[in-house]
Amino acid sequence: MSENRGEIYFVCTANICRSPMAARLMRHALDAEPEPLRSLQVHSAGLSALEGQPASRNSIAALEKVGLNLDGHRSRIFTRAMLDRALVTFVMTRSHLDLLELECGPLDDRVFLMRQFLGEENDPEIPDPYGMHLAAYEACRDSMVEAIPSLVRFLRDRLAPTQT
């Protein structure tokens, strides 16, 4: 059952822009939480990633502006094994959901859009800033920062002991 899983994945296309930023922002947020949230492992991967690439220069710069870093990040491809062992997987766009479903079959209640829990009045997608100016990466980061508290609440609820 998913309650025994201790890994969270953030998934984008190439694992050099959005998902590394999202994973680092989530790790920072979870470090301030009590157990069991603090002990969750946070990873990122890409659906079309080239293995071993560093984060994009602008992703690094966007996170440095909020005091975080992407030191040591190397891109990797998202696999079925990662999906199977994840407590939850957050993707950036509906097209990522579609690709995952195409490759892995029907998705269960452990795969969501990263901004899905912000409410219907908010765009649930995070557009790809790849190849754009730093301002686009900062807007992407800010969109993620806005979503993180809703994800922490979701994880807190998911990990809460069942009342009998």
C-alpha positions as CSV (number, residue, x, y, z in Angstrom):
1,M,0.0,0.0,0.0
2,S,1.2,3.5,-0.7
3,E,1.5,4.4,3.0
4,N,4.7,2.4,3.2
5,R,6.3,4.2,0.3
6,G,8.8,6.9,1.2
7,E,9.7,8.5,-2.2
8,I,8.2,11.5,-4.1
9,Y,9.0,12.1,-7.7
10,F,8.7,15.3,-9.7
11,V,8.6,14.6,-13.5
12,C,9.0,16.9,-16.5
13,T,10.3,16.4,-20.0
14,A,14.2,16.5,-19.9
15,N,14.9,16.7,-16.1
16,I,17.0,19.8,-16.5
17,C,14.6,22.7,-15.8
18,R,11.3,22.2,-14.0
19,S,11.5,18.9,-12.1
20,P,14.9,19.6,-10.5
21,M,13.7,23.0,-9.3
22,A,10.4,21.4,-8.0
23,A,12.3,18.6,-6.2
24,R,14.7,21.1,-4.5
25,L,11.9,23.4,-3.5
26,M,9.9,20.5,-2.0
27,R,13.0,19.1,-0.2
28,H,13.5,22.6,1.4
29,A,9.8,22.7,2.5
30,L,9.9,19.1,3.9
31,D,13.0,19.8,5.9
32,A,10.9,22.2,8.0
33,E,8.2,19.6,8.6
34,P,7.9,17.0,11.4
35,E,8.2,13.3,10.8
36,P,7.2,11.4,8.7
37,L,7.3,14.2,6.1
38,R,10.8,15.2,6.8
39,S,12.1,11.7,6.1
40,L,10.5,11.5,2.6
41,Q,13.0,11.1,-0.2
42,V,12.4,13.6,-3.0
43,H,13.6,12.9,-6.6
44,S,13.2,14.2,-10.1
45,A,13.3,12.6,-13.5
46,G,12.3,13.3,-17.1
47,L,10.1,11.4,-19.6
48,S,12.5,12.2,-22.4
49,A,15.7,12.9,-20.4
50,L,19.3,12.3,-21.6
51,E,21.0,10.7,-18.7
52,G,23.6,12.7,-16.8
53,Q,23.0,16.3,-17.9
54,P,23.3,19.1,-15.3
55,A,20.5,21.4,-14.5
56,S,20.1,24.3,-16.9
57,R,22.0,27.4,-16.2
58,N,18.8,29.5,-15.7
59,S,17.3,26.8,-13.4
60,I,20.4,27.1,-11.2
61,A,20.2,30.9,-11.3
62,A,16.5,31.0,-10.5
63,L,17.0,28.8,-7.4
64,E,20.1,30.7,-6.3
65,K,18.0,33.8,-6.1
66,V,15.9,32.2,-3.3
67,G,18.9,30.7,-1.5
68,L,18.8,27.2,-2.9
69,N,21.1,25.2,-5.2
70,L,21.0,22.4,-7.6
71,D,24.6,21.2,-6.9
72,G,25.2,17.7,-8.1
73,H,22.0,17.4,-10.1
74,R,22.2,15.0,-13.1
75,S,19.2,14.2,-15.3
76,R,17.7,10.8,-15.5
77,I,14.9,9.1,-17.3
78,F,11.7,8.3,-15.4
79,T,11.0,4.6,-15.3
80,R,8.1,2.3,-14.5
81,A,10.1,1.1,-11.4
82,M,10.2,4.7,-10.1
83,L,6.4,5.1,-10.6
84,D,5.8,1.8,-8.9
85,R,7.8,2.6,-5.8
86,A,6.6,6.3,-5.4
87,L,4.3,7.4,-2.7
88,V,3.3,10.1,-5.2
89,T,4.5,11.5,-8.5
90,F,3.9,15.1,-9.6
91,V,4.1,16.1,-13.2
92,M,4.1,19.5,-14.8
93,T,1.6,19.3,-17.6
94,R,-1.4,17.3,-18.9
95,S,0.8,16.0,-21.7
96,H,3.1,14.4,-19.1
97,L,0.1,12.6,-17.7
98,D,-0.9,11.5,-21.2
99,L,2.6,10.2,-21.9
100,L,2.8,8.3,-18.6
101,E,-0.5,6.7,-19.2
102,L,0.5,5.8,-22.8
103,E,3.7,4.2,-21.5
104,C,2.5,2.7,-18.2
105,G,-1.2,2.1,-18.6
106,P,-3.9,3.5,-16.4
107,L,-2.6,5.7,-13.7
108,D,-3.7,5.3,-10.1
109,D,-4.3,7.9,-7.3
110,R,-0.6,8.5,-6.9
111,V,0.0,10.7,-10.0
112,F,-1.0,14.3,-10.1
113,L,-0.3,17.7,-11.7
114,M,2.0,19.7,-9.5
115,R,-0.5,22.6,-9.3
116,Q,-3.6,20.5,-9.2
117,F,-4.4,21.2,-5.5
118,L,-4.5,25.0,-5.9
119,G,-8.1,25.1,-6.9
120,E,-9.9,25.4,-10.2
121,E,-9.3,29.1,-10.6
122,N,-5.5,28.4,-11.0
123,D,-3.8,27.0,-14.0
124,P,-2.7,23.5,-13.0
125,E,0.1,23.3,-15.5
126,I,3.7,24.6,-15.3
127,P,4.9,25.6,-18.8
128,D,8.4,24.7,-19.9
129,P,10.8,27.6,-19.7
130,Y,13.6,25.8,-21.7
131,G,15.5,28.2,-23.9
132,M,13.9,31.3,-22.5
133,H,15.3,34.2,-20.5
134,L,15.9,34.0,-16.7
135,A,12.6,35.8,-16.1
136,A,10.7,32.8,-17.5
137,Y,12.6,30.5,-15.1
138,E,11.8,32.8,-12.2
139,A,8.1,32.7,-13.1
140,C,8.3,28.9,-13.3
141,R,9.9,28.8,-9.9
142,D,7.4,31.2,-8.4
143,S,4.6,29.0,-9.8
144,M,6.1,26.0,-8.0
145,V,6.6,28.0,-4.8
146,E,2.9,28.8,-4.9
147,A,2.1,25.1,-5.2
148,I,4.4,23.7,-2.6
149,P,2.2,24.4,0.5
150,S,-0.7,22.6,-1.2
151,L,1.5,19.6,-1.9
152,V,2.8,19.5,1.7
153,R,-0.9,19.6,3.0
154,F,-1.7,16.8,0.5
155,L,1.2,14.7,1.7
156,R,0.4,15.4,5.4
157,D,-3.2,14.1,4.8
158,R,-1.9,11.1,2.8
159,L,0.5,10.1,5.5
160,A,-1.9,10.8,8.4
161,P,-2.9,7.7,10.4
162,T,-6.3,6.4,9.5
163,Q,-8.9,7.0,12.2
164,T,-10.7,3.9,13.4
